[in-house]
């Protein structure tokens, strides 16, 4: 990524400044008194690229007495020309316009546009630019004292360690998703086990009979008994009815006989036979009375026998009907029991089916959990491989080169201590006797030298990754003597490519023998004025 040009208006102390970096190369000095506005150029570069300056409120970046600031930046990256126009307004919106090869870039808001710029177009991350390209003493994170998180972010930015993080995060997401699935299985298992327990503890009322076959046999037996009883009843009733009919017929005959006798008696009651006219004797009349009386007595006897037979028939009907009713009731009751037995058997089958299904589902989910746990173990192994093999291998491949340049630059600056990065990418400093020296024990100048040496070593090592043409070193060479400043200038020039430009800000004098140009900054009435001169 190359910055071709930056145009600044009402930004902090800068009234108007237009810098064309295509016309600059080599090592440049930005000179001026304290507060003149030297650092502002570096901050303008950061703001032009990212829309903010760390630790600064955007409204405070507007020049005093003004309500509006403007930064325009022309960039060339990925074979594409970018134009970014950022406004800062004290009131209302602060718009941004981005163009790609002249076509306006669309986004839902400023954050969206910035995300598109950084993710799709910029090929150098902000962290790398701030650490290695545009370094301000006020915002500088010393590479010699980076903590674990800072080191990780630095490696992510410079050698794309974040790509490895993507794989590790993918593994972690797989584990999280798998654990979520396992928790779902465990909840389902708990639910199924509760349902299974309820099924086992459920006790459907057991019927009188154990099987439909048993009930059918009993009903069949009762029906046979009923059929036999009906046949017996009909046969015996028929005999009783025949006896009653016989008695009734005999009584009717006797009644007819009595009626005939009484008719004859009536005919001869005058003592003369109506047929022959002969005289009827009293004996003859008496004989008729005796015959009538005899028939009447016979009828009385037969009536008693008939009454007994009819009572016997009624008693038989009552007894038989009770037997038949009892058998029918038994058949009905047994049929009801058959329904209960059938329902019970269906319930048991349903319960057994559900029980088998729950047991099967629980077994399947338990097996699923075991498989998922095996999968998680594989993802854990992958994470361990990334952490303990991939990362250390990559660090091990770059650390020797970094340490080589650090040793070279320390020797060039005539320092009598050893600085190197270990396998965990932690900066270690020792004296010539191998004893560890805490960074805090160094003077400010010594710390500056170490920072510069490390920066140069990183720039030299990662020059292929850091395709950036503007380097801005703000006050990083303060507190070191003139000889060291000369040496640092020589080393800085060695790290630059043909079209790169590095700006040095230092209140300490810099030997112009090593400088290719100067930007002089003066300040009058609160505004900075710049003059650009090639040497």
Wavefront OBJ file of the C-alpha trace (Angstrom):
o trace
v 0.000 0.000 0.000
v 1.477 3.339 -1.073
v 0.351 6.782 0.019
v 0.720 8.981 -3.050
v -0.499 12.245 -1.571
v -2.172 13.784 1.478
v -3.938 17.138 1.646
v -4.661 18.606 5.078
v -6.977 21.499 5.994
v -7.742 22.901 9.473
v -6.323 19.774 11.127
v -4.940 20.691 14.548
v -2.311 23.372 13.895
v -2.200 22.775 10.128
v -4.064 25.420 8.130
v -3.376 24.017 4.678
v -0.743 21.481 3.648
v -0.394 19.399 0.497
v 2.309 16.687 0.521
v 3.065 14.623 -2.596
v 4.999 11.546 -1.422
v 5.675 10.484 -5.017
v 8.111 13.376 -5.215
v 9.974 12.255 -2.074
v 12.299 9.370 -1.229
v 14.983 8.558 1.302
v 15.413 10.020 4.776
v 13.743 13.329 5.553
v 13.877 15.510 8.638
v 10.892 17.419 9.965
v 12.290 20.254 12.017
v 10.717 22.912 14.176
v 10.257 24.131 17.718
v 8.129 22.357 20.301
v 4.465 22.707 19.410
v 5.141 23.825 15.854
v 3.101 20.931 14.406
v 5.673 18.375 13.361
v 3.826 15.389 14.846
v 0.569 16.550 13.277
v 1.624 15.266 9.852
v 1.960 11.721 11.215
v -1.385 12.010 12.984
v -2.945 13.280 9.760
v -1.635 10.201 7.935
v -3.224 7.914 10.552
v -6.493 9.863 10.476
v -6.551 9.902 6.685
v -6.257 6.113 6.604
v -8.404 5.104 9.576
v -10.587 8.064 10.555
v -9.280 8.370 14.099
v -6.129 8.923 16.135
v -5.669 6.754 19.215
v -6.278 8.666 22.434
v -7.749 11.700 20.618
v -11.342 12.852 20.252
v -12.030 13.688 16.604
v -13.599 17.052 17.482
v -10.365 18.039 19.216
v -8.480 17.495 15.946
v -10.145 20.571 14.382
v -7.959 23.679 14.367
v -8.695 26.157 17.154
v -11.375 28.634 16.213
v -12.551 26.479 13.298
v -15.662 24.322 12.940
v -14.535 22.129 10.094
v -11.477 20.043 9.183
v -10.684 18.070 6.038
v -8.183 15.333 5.153
v -7.873 14.037 1.599
v -5.703 10.991 0.943
v -4.661 9.425 -2.375
v -3.557 5.790 -2.086
v -2.386 3.127 -4.506
v -2.849 -0.497 -3.437
v -3.769 -3.792 -5.063
v -3.273 -2.167 -8.481
v -6.085 0.226 -7.607
v -6.228 3.961 -6.959
v -8.131 4.939 -3.815
v -9.291 8.416 -2.882
v -10.517 9.069 0.675
v -12.034 12.348 1.798
v -12.737 12.679 5.524
v -14.421 15.650 7.144
v -14.601 16.565 10.814
v -17.411 18.931 11.744
v -17.876 20.409 15.193
v -21.636 20.146 14.696
v -23.639 17.637 12.714
v -22.377 14.731 10.673
v -18.765 14.232 9.644
v -19.047 12.538 6.234
v -16.583 10.329 4.415
v -16.282 9.808 0.670
v -14.298 6.882 -0.745
v -13.602 6.301 -4.418
v -12.073 3.247 -6.073
v -10.608 4.073 -9.486
v -12.968 7.051 -9.602
v -16.110 5.081 -8.658
v -17.640 5.992 -5.311
v -17.532 3.168 -2.774
v -20.902 2.438 -1.181
v -21.498 1.579 2.475
v -24.345 1.826 4.948
v -22.385 4.175 7.235
v -18.859 5.367 8.061
v -18.076 2.252 10.057
v -19.212 0.092 7.156
v -17.034 2.010 4.683
v -14.025 1.816 7.009
v -14.541 -1.927 7.389
v -14.650 -2.321 3.592
v -11.459 -0.281 3.236
v -9.525 -2.247 5.834
v -10.819 -5.698 4.919
v -11.002 -5.449 1.129
v -8.506 -2.809 0.016
v -5.813 -2.061 2.573
v -3.031 -4.627 2.530
v -1.249 -3.303 5.623
v -3.165 -3.454 8.943
v -3.434 -0.476 11.267
v -1.520 -2.175 14.030
v 1.460 -2.765 11.727
v 1.428 0.821 10.484
v 1.338 2.206 14.023
v 4.004 -0.196 15.276
v 6.452 -0.077 12.389
v 5.513 2.640 9.893
v 4.015 5.700 11.552
v 5.473 5.684 15.033
v 4.704 8.434 17.494
v 6.532 8.481 20.804
v 3.303 9.338 22.624
v 1.468 6.299 21.221
v 4.428 3.967 20.816
v 4.289 0.467 22.244
v 7.864 -0.579 22.851
v 8.521 -3.825 20.991
v 10.879 -4.846 23.758
v 8.091 -4.798 26.352
v 5.139 -6.180 24.405
v 2.844 -8.295 26.572
v 1.314 -11.540 25.337
v -1.715 -9.854 23.787
v 0.405 -7.140 22.134
v 2.767 -9.762 20.725
v -0.131 -11.749 19.379
v -1.684 -8.676 17.727
v 1.711 -7.695 16.295
v 2.310 -11.154 14.814
v -1.258 -11.210 13.485
v -0.606 -7.945 11.677
v 2.918 -8.537 10.387
v 3.037 -12.212 9.441
v -0.692 -12.975 9.215
v -0.792 -14.957 12.436
v -4.467 -14.035 12.473
v -4.953 -16.563 9.666
v -3.823 -19.223 12.114
v -6.164 -17.679 14.682
v -8.980 -18.136 12.180
v -8.276 -21.883 12.084
v -7.976 -22.045 15.866
v -11.196 -20.054 16.301
v -12.855 -22.366 13.780
v -11.810 -25.329 15.924
v -13.109 -23.559 19.027
v -16.408 -22.809 17.292
v -16.696 -26.456 16.306
v -16.117 -27.434 19.934
v -18.661 -24.857 21.130
v -21.215 -26.054 18.588
v -20.507 -29.681 19.482
v -20.822 -28.912 23.199
v -24.133 -27.189 22.499
v -25.300 -30.308 20.664
v -24.072 -32.478 23.541
v -25.976 -30.296 26.032
v -29.069 -30.694 23.870
v -28.592 -34.469 23.841
v -28.078 -34.487 27.609
v -31.267 -32.490 28.137
v -33.159 -34.862 25.823
v -31.700 -37.878 27.642
v -32.771 -36.411 30.981
v -36.261 -35.795 29.588
v -36.468 -39.299 28.091
v -35.191 -40.874 31.307
v -37.905 -39.016 33.218
v -40.530 -40.238 30.770
v -39.096 -43.757 30.927
v -39.211 -43.709 34.731
v -42.819 -42.525 34.616
v -43.645 -45.374 32.219
v -41.952 -47.947 34.441
v -43.703 -46.593 37.517
v -47.078 -46.396 35.770
v -49.291 -49.368 36.803
v -52.328 -49.867 34.578
v -55.114 -51.668 36.448
v -54.688 -55.336 35.736
v -57.877 -57.073 34.470
v -59.411 -60.313 35.817
v -58.065 -62.359 32.941
v -54.585 -62.506 31.477
v -55.403 -63.099 27.832
v -58.110 -62.660 25.209
v -57.940 -66.388 24.486
v -58.762 -67.181 28.094
v -61.736 -64.788 28.042
v -62.966 -66.152 24.711
v -62.880 -69.711 26.094
v -64.888 -68.657 29.157
v -67.455 -66.806 27.005
v -67.635 -69.825 24.722
v -68.261 -72.090 27.728
v -70.957 -69.745 29.080
v -72.650 -69.641 25.680
v -72.588 -73.427 25.514
v -74.105 -73.574 28.998
v -76.729 -71.080 27.845
v -77.495 -73.110 24.724
v -77.748 -76.320 26.763
v -79.960 -74.611 29.347
v -82.198 -73.220 26.621
v -82.517 -76.657 25.021
v -83.229 -78.290 28.377
v -85.675 -75.519 29.266
v -87.578 -75.878 26.034
v -87.759 -79.663 26.400
v -88.905 -79.660 30.006
v -91.308 -76.756 29.469
v -92.791 -78.560 26.530
v -93.532 -81.587 28.778
v -95.069 -79.332 31.441
v -97.142 -77.505 28.864
v -98.310 -80.882 27.475
v -99.342 -81.981 30.958
v -101.226 -78.736 31.524
v -102.935 -79.034 28.150
v -103.908 -82.646 28.925
v -105.391 -81.604 32.273
v -107.140 -78.666 30.677
v -108.552 -80.913 27.935
v -109.887 -83.439 30.486
v -111.522 -80.609 32.431
v -113.141 -79.305 29.271
v -114.512 -82.796 28.501
v -115.908 -83.114 32.034
v -117.502 -79.663 31.686
v -119.087 -80.738 28.407
v -120.298 -83.949 30.071
v -121.782 -81.922 32.966
v -123.477 -79.606 30.537
v -124.978 -82.604 28.712
v -126.091 -84.170 31.973
v -127.575 -80.891 33.150
v -129.364 -80.526 29.804
v -130.820 -83.989 30.130
v -131.791 -83.225 33.679
v -133.539 -80.075 32.601
v -135.430 -82.029 29.944
v -136.796 -84.573 32.366
v -137.377 -82.295 35.312
v -141.146 -82.518 34.614
v -140.910 -86.368 35.062
v -141.706 -87.197 31.391
v -139.099 -88.220 28.800
v -139.296 -85.739 25.927
v -138.277 -88.379 23.420
v -140.533 -91.314 24.238
v -142.988 -89.641 26.589
v -142.546 -92.297 29.228
v -142.528 -91.353 32.837
v -139.134 -90.659 34.410
v -138.552 -92.193 37.767
v -136.953 -90.317 40.670
v -134.201 -92.878 40.666
v -133.351 -91.925 37.156
v -133.194 -88.217 38.106
v -131.072 -89.098 41.136
v -128.665 -91.028 38.929
v -128.270 -87.925 36.748
v -127.577 -85.755 39.807
v -125.026 -88.283 41.018
v -123.351 -88.290 37.603
v -123.261 -84.475 37.549
v -121.839 -84.409 41.042
v -119.283 -87.016 40.106
v -118.187 -84.986 37.073
v -118.006 -81.843 39.166
v -115.843 -83.594 41.728
v -113.697 -84.914 38.874
v -113.325 -81.360 37.511
v -112.361 -80.116 40.971
v -109.693 -82.758 41.272
v -108.415 -82.115 37.779
v -108.426 -78.343 38.454
v -106.233 -78.864 41.476
v -103.892 -80.980 39.381
v -103.968 -78.268 36.682
v -103.234 -75.562 39.218
v -100.325 -77.626 40.495
v -99.064 -78.149 36.923
v -99.430 -74.450 36.079
v -97.619 -73.480 39.276
v -94.972 -75.996 38.460
v -94.703 -74.399 34.974
v -94.493 -70.927 36.448
v -91.888 -72.045 38.960
v -90.005 -73.731 36.170
v -90.132 -70.538 34.071
v -88.936 -68.483 37.012
v -86.109 -70.874 37.781
v -85.137 -71.306 34.137
v -85.280 -67.584 33.426
v -83.022 -66.944 36.414
v -80.555 -69.532 35.175
v -80.669 -68.095 31.658
v -80.376 -64.537 32.980
v -77.415 -65.500 35.136
v -75.718 -67.054 32.147
v -76.471 -64.006 29.960
v -75.157 -61.716 32.738
v -72.021 -63.788 32.977
v -71.557 -63.574 29.214
v -72.074 -59.787 29.347
v -69.733 -59.356 32.321
v -67.119 -61.563 30.712
v -67.457 -59.573 27.473
v -66.797 -56.402 29.501
v -63.764 -58.118 31.032
v -62.667 -59.017 27.518
v -62.765 -55.319 26.605
v -60.749 -54.488 29.737
v -58.268 -57.246 28.944
v -57.923 -56.046 25.357
v -57.452 -52.448 26.538
v -54.909 -53.554 29.143
v -52.984 -55.582 26.560
v -53.012 -52.571 24.190
v -51.778 -50.309 27.003
v -48.998 -52.732 27.861
v -48.001 -52.979 24.203
v -48.045 -49.175 23.877
v -46.006 -48.786 27.066
v -43.522 -51.393 25.922
v -43.264 -49.703 22.513
v -42.662 -46.310 24.140
v -40.283 -47.845 26.621
v -38.307 -49.504 23.823
v -38.298 -46.259 21.834
v -37.097 -44.213 24.832
v -34.415 -46.790 25.603
v -33.365 -46.838 21.937
v -33.331 -43.035 21.689
v -31.347 -42.749 24.921
v -28.839 -45.308 23.656
v -28.545 -43.522 20.281
v -28.015 -40.143 21.980
v -25.474 -41.602 24.399
v -23.610 -43.059 21.444
v -23.951 -39.679 19.714
v -22.463 -37.942 22.754
v -19.568 -40.372 22.759
v -18.933 -39.705 19.061
v -19.201 -35.945 19.579
v -16.800 -36.148 22.514
v -14.358 -38.021 20.281
v -14.803 -35.286 17.674
v -14.157 -32.631 20.325
v -11.019 -34.485 21.356
v -9.863 -34.287 17.744
v -10.596 -30.552 17.622
v -8.705 -30.157 20.920
v -5.783 -32.007 19.390
v -5.935 -29.658 16.406
v -5.911 -26.613 18.714
v -2.965 -28.049 20.635
v -1.221 -28.736 17.329
v -1.779 -25.131 16.212
v -0.628 -23.730 19.551
v 2.246 -26.055 20.289
v 3.466 -26.920 16.800
v 2.296 -24.523 14.077
v 2.797 -21.240 15.948
v 6.135 -22.217 17.515
v 7.323 -23.488 14.121
v 6.468 -20.212 12.418
v 7.991 -18.167 15.235
v 11.063 -20.401 15.133
v 11.349 -19.721 11.396
v 11.386 -15.925 11.793
v 13.014 -15.372 15.185
v 16.544 -16.327 14.045
v 16.398 -13.765 11.245
v 15.082 -11.055 13.567
v 17.727 -11.891 16.147
v 20.426 -11.818 13.421
v 19.513 -8.250 12.481
v 19.144 -7.193 16.109
v 22.652 -8.499 16.818
v 23.978 -6.759 13.711
v 22.387 -3.414 14.572
v 23.403 -3.612 18.241
v 26.978 -4.215 17.117
v 26.734 -1.249 14.739
v 25.527 0.969 17.597
v 28.296 -0.329 19.889
v 25.944 -1.595 22.615
v 27.445 -3.983 25.174
v 24.346 -6.024 25.897
v 22.540 -8.780 24.039
v 18.908 -8.539 22.957
v 16.958 -11.364 21.346
v 13.484 -12.871 21.045
v 12.972 -16.333 22.523
v 10.829 -19.150 21.139
v 7.744 -17.592 22.772
v 8.445 -14.283 21.016
v 9.370 -12.621 24.280
v 12.136 -10.042 24.191
v 15.078 -11.021 26.431
v 18.068 -8.864 27.292
v 21.270 -10.128 28.893
v 24.704 -8.759 29.694
v 27.852 -10.292 28.119
v 27.917 -12.805 30.992
v 24.503 -14.212 30.100
v 22.736 -12.601 33.069
v 19.230 -11.307 32.369
v 18.898 -7.523 32.518
v 15.437 -6.000 33.141
v 14.425 -3.461 30.506
v 13.453 -1.085 33.309
v 17.106 -0.851 34.385
v 18.102 0.888 31.134
v 18.295 4.600 30.589
v 15.782 6.342 28.324
v 18.416 6.599 25.601
v 19.301 2.920 25.840
v 15.641 1.990 25.601
v 15.338 4.175 22.521
v 18.304 2.448 20.916
v 16.825 -0.987 21.624
v 13.448 0.088 20.230
v 15.062 1.482 17.088
v 17.223 -1.621 16.637
v 14.226 -3.922 17.050
v 12.112 -1.827 14.691
v 14.838 -1.924 12.067
v 15.217 -5.673 12.513
v 11.478 -6.152 12.072
v 11.272 -3.847 9.076
v 14.212 -5.675 7.515
v 12.676 -9.087 8.244
v 9.137 -8.254 7.193
v 9.863 -5.862 4.359
v 8.047 -8.176 1.937
v 4.955 -8.115 4.157
v 5.043 -4.359 4.863
v 4.363 -2.840 1.471
v 4.201 0.716 2.768
v 6.107 3.680 1.366
v 5.868 6.216 4.202
v 7.624 5.767 7.524
v 7.187 8.348 10.252
v 9.508 8.291 13.290
v 8.444 10.850 15.877
v 10.984 11.584 18.639
v 12.324 8.050 18.653
v 15.912 9.298 18.323
v 15.810 11.642 21.284
v 18.070 11.053 24.278
v 20.821 9.413 22.208
v 24.167 11.015 21.346
v 25.213 12.398 17.959
v 27.313 9.390 16.979
v 24.421 7.035 17.661
v 22.102 9.319 15.716
v 24.485 9.142 12.741
v 24.665 5.364 12.999
v 20.874 5.102 13.269
v 20.462 7.301 10.194
v 22.796 5.026 8.226
v 20.879 1.939 9.377
v 17.538 3.576 8.626
v 18.603 4.417 5.068
v 19.688 0.807 4.564
v 16.179 -0.444 5.363
v 14.411 1.806 2.845
v 13.458 0.750 -0.665
v 14.112 3.068 -3.599
v 10.747 4.849 -3.450
v 10.246 4.775 0.330
v 10.398 7.953 2.392
v 11.077 8.089 6.143
v 10.405 11.242 8.148
v 12.417 11.829 11.290
v 11.254 14.169 14.023
v 13.839 14.936 16.645
v 14.675 17.963 18.733
v 18.234 16.726 18.727
v 20.335 17.824 15.703
v 20.489 15.369 12.809
v 23.503 15.272 10.501
v 22.247 16.440 7.100
v 24.944 14.302 5.488
v 22.422 11.453 5.809
v 19.287 13.460 5.061
v 17.655 13.695 1.609
v 15.233 16.473 2.424
v 13.837 18.738 5.115
v 10.338 19.906 6.010
v 10.708 23.041 8.135
v 7.788 23.887 10.388
v 7.207 27.337 11.850
v 4.268 28.546 13.881
v 2.701 31.998 13.875
v -0.607 33.061 15.371
v -1.444 29.473 16.295
v -1.012 28.093 12.753
v 1.828 25.980 11.355
v 3.637 26.876 8.160
v 5.612 24.304 6.188
v 8.443 24.588 3.694
v 9.599 21.504 1.782
v 13.208 21.337 0.551
v 15.155 18.559 -1.179
v 18.832 18.433 -0.158
l 1 2 3 4 5 6 7 8 9 10 11 12 13 14 15 16 17 18 19 20 21 22 23 24 25 26 27 28 29 30 31 32 33 34 35 36 37 38 39 40 41 42 43 44 45 46 47 48 49 50 51 52 53 54 55 56 57 58 59 60 61 62 63 64 65 66 67 68 69 70 71 72 73 74 75 76 77 78 79 80 81 82 83 84 85 86 87 88 89 90 91 92 93 94 95 96 97 98 99 100 101 102 103 104 105 106 107 108 109 110 111 112 113 114 115 116 117 118 119 120 121 122 123 124 125 126 127 128 129 130 131 132 133 134 135 136 137 138 139 140 141 142 143 144 145 146 147 148 149 150 151 152 153 154 155 156 157 158 159 160 161 162 163 164 165 166 167 168 169 170 171 172 173 174 175 176 177 178 179 180 181 182 183 184 185 186 187 188 189 190 191 192 193 194 195 196 197 198 199 200 201 202 203 204 205 206 207 208 209 210 211 212 213 214 215 216 217 218 219 220 221 222 223 224 225 226 227 228 229 230 231 232 233 234 235 236 237 238 239 240 241 242 243 244 245 246 247 248 249 250 251 252 253 254 255 256 257 258 259 260 261 262 263 264 265 266 267 268 269 270 271 272 273 274 275 276 277 278 279 280 281 282 283 284 285 286 287 288 289 290 291 292 293 294 295 296 297 298 299 300 301 302 303 304 305 306 307 308 309 310 311 312 313 314 315 316 317 318 319 320 321 322 323 324 325 326 327 328 329 330 331 332 333 334 335 336 337 338 339 340 341 342 343 344 345 346 347 348 349 350 351 352 353 354 355 356 357 358 359 360 361 362 363 364 365 366 367 368 369 370 371 372 373 374 375 376 377 378 379 380 381 382 383 384 385 386 387 388 389 390 391 392 393 394 395 396 397 398 399 400 401 402 403 404 405 406 407 408 409 410 411 412 413 414 415 416 417 418 419 420 421 422 423 424 425 426 427 428 429 430 431 432 433 434 435 436 437 438 439 440 441 442 443 444 445 446 447 448 449 450 451 452 453 454 455 456 457 458 459 460 461 462 463 464 465 466 467 468 469 470 471 472 473 474 475 476 477 478 479 480 481 482 483 484 485 486 487 488 489 490 491 492 493 494 495 496 497 498 499 500 501 502 503 504 505 506 507 508 509 510 511 512 513 514 515 516 517 518 519 520 521 522 523 524 525 526 527 528 529 530 531 532 533 534 535
